[in-house]
Amino acid sequence: MLLKFATRFAGILFGILALIAIIIHFVFSNKLAIDLWIVFFPVILAVPILISVLITGDDELDMQSS
């Protein structure tokens, strides 16, 4: 069950990373690229964590409700 959670997190992480990389590459100038990677880094990590935690059920984490 933890494998399902980790796989979902990794998939969302790589999807967000690819999306932001494409946006930075094609929308912004090369002079801003480094600054934008620094600014977007917390977003790149926070979004997959929040999404994975929000859609995870108790059964996936083997939690027993009392």
PyMOL CGO cylinders between C-alpha atoms (Angstrom):
from pymol import cmd
from pymol.cgo import CYLINDER

trace = [
    CYLINDER, 0.00, 0.00, 0.00, 2.85, 2.37, 0.72, 0.3, 1, 1, 1, 1, 1, 1,
    CYLINDER, 2.85, 2.37, 0.72, 4.18, 1.59, -2.75, 0.3, 1, 1, 1, 1, 1, 1,
    CYLINDER, 4.18, 1.59, -2.75, 0.96, 2.99, -4.24, 0.3, 1, 1, 1, 1, 1, 1,
    CYLINDER, 0.96, 2.99, -4.24, 1.40, 6.20, -2.24, 0.3, 1, 1, 1, 1, 1, 1,
    CYLINDER, 1.40, 6.20, -2.24, 5.07, 6.53, -3.25, 0.3, 1, 1, 1, 1, 1, 1,
    CYLINDER, 5.07, 6.53, -3.25, 4.28, 5.85, -6.90, 0.3, 1, 1, 1, 1, 1, 1,
    CYLINDER, 4.28, 5.85, -6.90, 1.52, 8.46, -6.90, 0.3, 1, 1, 1, 1, 1, 1,
    CYLINDER, 1.52, 8.46, -6.90, 3.80, 11.01, -5.22, 0.3, 1, 1, 1, 1, 1, 1,
    CYLINDER, 3.80, 11.01, -5.22, 6.63, 10.37, -7.69, 0.3, 1, 1, 1, 1, 1, 1,
    CYLINDER, 6.63, 10.37, -7.69, 4.26, 10.64, -10.66, 0.3, 1, 1, 1, 1, 1, 1,
    CYLINDER, 4.26, 10.64, -10.66, 2.80, 13.92, -9.47, 0.3, 1, 1, 1, 1, 1, 1,
    CYLINDER, 2.80, 13.92, -9.47, 6.29, 15.24, -8.63, 0.3, 1, 1, 1, 1, 1, 1,
    CYLINDER, 6.29, 15.24, -8.63, 7.68, 14.46, -12.08, 0.3, 1, 1, 1, 1, 1, 1,
    CYLINDER, 7.68, 14.46, -12.08, 4.55, 15.85, -13.75, 0.3, 1, 1, 1, 1, 1, 1,
    CYLINDER, 4.55, 15.85, -13.75, 4.79, 19.16, -11.87, 0.3, 1, 1, 1, 1, 1, 1,
    CYLINDER, 4.79, 19.16, -11.87, 8.54, 19.30, -12.50, 0.3, 1, 1, 1, 1, 1, 1,
    CYLINDER, 8.54, 19.30, -12.50, 8.09, 18.77, -16.24, 0.3, 1, 1, 1, 1, 1, 1,
    CYLINDER, 8.09, 18.77, -16.24, 5.28, 21.31, -16.44, 0.3, 1, 1, 1, 1, 1, 1,
    CYLINDER, 5.28, 21.31, -16.44, 7.25, 24.01, -14.64, 0.3, 1, 1, 1, 1, 1, 1,
    CYLINDER, 7.25, 24.01, -14.64, 10.38, 23.24, -16.69, 0.3, 1, 1, 1, 1, 1, 1,
    CYLINDER, 10.38, 23.24, -16.69, 8.44, 23.66, -19.93, 0.3, 1, 1, 1, 1, 1, 1,
    CYLINDER, 8.44, 23.66, -19.93, 6.86, 26.89, -18.69, 0.3, 1, 1, 1, 1, 1, 1,
    CYLINDER, 6.86, 26.89, -18.69, 10.19, 28.36, -17.57, 0.3, 1, 1, 1, 1, 1, 1,
    CYLINDER, 10.19, 28.36, -17.57, 11.92, 27.33, -20.80, 0.3, 1, 1, 1, 1, 1, 1,
    CYLINDER, 11.92, 27.33, -20.80, 9.36, 28.63, -23.27, 0.3, 1, 1, 1, 1, 1, 1,
    CYLINDER, 9.36, 28.63, -23.27, 7.71, 31.57, -21.49, 0.3, 1, 1, 1, 1, 1, 1,
    CYLINDER, 7.71, 31.57, -21.49, 10.52, 33.36, -19.68, 0.3, 1, 1, 1, 1, 1, 1,
    CYLINDER, 10.52, 33.36, -19.68, 13.91, 34.69, -20.81, 0.3, 1, 1, 1, 1, 1, 1,
    CYLINDER, 13.91, 34.69, -20.81, 17.15, 32.88, -20.03, 0.3, 1, 1, 1, 1, 1, 1,
    CYLINDER, 17.15, 32.88, -20.03, 18.21, 35.65, -17.64, 0.3, 1, 1, 1, 1, 1, 1,
    CYLINDER, 18.21, 35.65, -17.64, 15.29, 34.83, -15.34, 0.3, 1, 1, 1, 1, 1, 1,
    CYLINDER, 15.29, 34.83, -15.34, 15.62, 31.04, -15.50, 0.3, 1, 1, 1, 1, 1, 1,
    CYLINDER, 15.62, 31.04, -15.50, 17.79, 30.54, -12.39, 0.3, 1, 1, 1, 1, 1, 1,
    CYLINDER, 17.79, 30.54, -12.39, 15.73, 32.95, -10.31, 0.3, 1, 1, 1, 1, 1, 1,
    CYLINDER, 15.73, 32.95, -10.31, 12.49, 31.28, -11.36, 0.3, 1, 1, 1, 1, 1, 1,
    CYLINDER, 12.49, 31.28, -11.36, 13.81, 27.80, -10.46, 0.3, 1, 1, 1, 1, 1, 1,
    CYLINDER, 13.81, 27.80, -10.46, 14.67, 29.13, -7.00, 0.3, 1, 1, 1, 1, 1, 1,
    CYLINDER, 14.67, 29.13, -7.00, 11.23, 30.71, -6.62, 0.3, 1, 1, 1, 1, 1, 1,
    CYLINDER, 11.23, 30.71, -6.62, 9.30, 27.70, -7.94, 0.3, 1, 1, 1, 1, 1, 1,
    CYLINDER, 9.30, 27.70, -7.94, 11.27, 25.08, -5.96, 0.3, 1, 1, 1, 1, 1, 1,
    CYLINDER, 11.27, 25.08, -5.96, 8.97, 25.19, -2.89, 0.3, 1, 1, 1, 1, 1, 1,
    CYLINDER, 8.97, 25.19, -2.89, 5.95, 24.91, -5.21, 0.3, 1, 1, 1, 1, 1, 1,
    CYLINDER, 5.95, 24.91, -5.21, 7.51, 21.94, -7.00, 0.3, 1, 1, 1, 1, 1, 1,
    CYLINDER, 7.51, 21.94, -7.00, 7.82, 20.10, -3.69, 0.3, 1, 1, 1, 1, 1, 1,
    CYLINDER, 7.82, 20.10, -3.69, 4.69, 21.33, -1.90, 0.3, 1, 1, 1, 1, 1, 1,
    CYLINDER, 4.69, 21.33, -1.90, 2.09, 20.54, -4.56, 0.3, 1, 1, 1, 1, 1, 1,
    CYLINDER, 2.09, 20.54, -4.56, 2.86, 16.79, -4.88, 0.3, 1, 1, 1, 1, 1, 1,
    CYLINDER, 2.86, 16.79, -4.88, 3.06, 16.40, -1.10, 0.3, 1, 1, 1, 1, 1, 1,
    CYLINDER, 3.06, 16.40, -1.10, -0.31, 18.10, -0.55, 0.3, 1, 1, 1, 1, 1, 1,
    CYLINDER, -0.31, 18.10, -0.55, -2.07, 16.29, -3.38, 0.3, 1, 1, 1, 1, 1, 1,
    CYLINDER, -2.07, 16.29, -3.38, -0.72, 12.87, -2.35, 0.3, 1, 1, 1, 1, 1, 1,
    CYLINDER, -0.72, 12.87, -2.35, -1.68, 13.34, 1.28, 0.3, 1, 1, 1, 1, 1, 1,
    CYLINDER, -1.68, 13.34, 1.28, -5.14, 14.69, 0.48, 0.3, 1, 1, 1, 1, 1, 1,
    CYLINDER, -5.14, 14.69, 0.48, -6.16, 11.82, -1.80, 0.3, 1, 1, 1, 1, 1, 1,
    CYLINDER, -6.16, 11.82, -1.80, -4.66, 9.05, 0.34, 0.3, 1, 1, 1, 1, 1, 1,
    CYLINDER, -4.66, 9.05, 0.34, -7.17, 6.99, 2.27, 0.3, 1, 1, 1, 1, 1, 1,
    CYLINDER, -7.17, 6.99, 2.27, -6.70, 5.16, 5.54, 0.3, 1, 1, 1, 1, 1, 1,
    CYLINDER, -6.70, 5.16, 5.54, -6.74, 1.81, 3.76, 0.3, 1, 1, 1, 1, 1, 1,
    CYLINDER, -6.74, 1.81, 3.76, -3.65, 2.75, 1.73, 0.3, 1, 1, 1, 1, 1, 1,
    CYLINDER, -3.65, 2.75, 1.73, -1.62, 3.47, 4.86, 0.3, 1, 1, 1, 1, 1, 1,
    CYLINDER, -1.62, 3.47, 4.86, -2.92, 0.40, 6.71, 0.3, 1, 1, 1, 1, 1, 1,
    CYLINDER, -2.92, 0.40, 6.71, -4.47, 2.60, 9.39, 0.3, 1, 1, 1, 1, 1, 1,
    CYLINDER, -4.47, 2.60, 9.39, -7.10, 0.99, 11.56, 0.3, 1, 1, 1, 1, 1, 1,
    CYLINDER, -7.10, 0.99, 11.56, -9.94, 3.20, 12.71, 0.3, 1, 1, 1, 1, 1, 1,
    CYLINDER, -9.94, 3.20, 12.71, -11.14, 2.64, 16.26, 0.3, 1, 1, 1, 1, 1, 1,
]
cmd.load_cgo(trace, "trace")
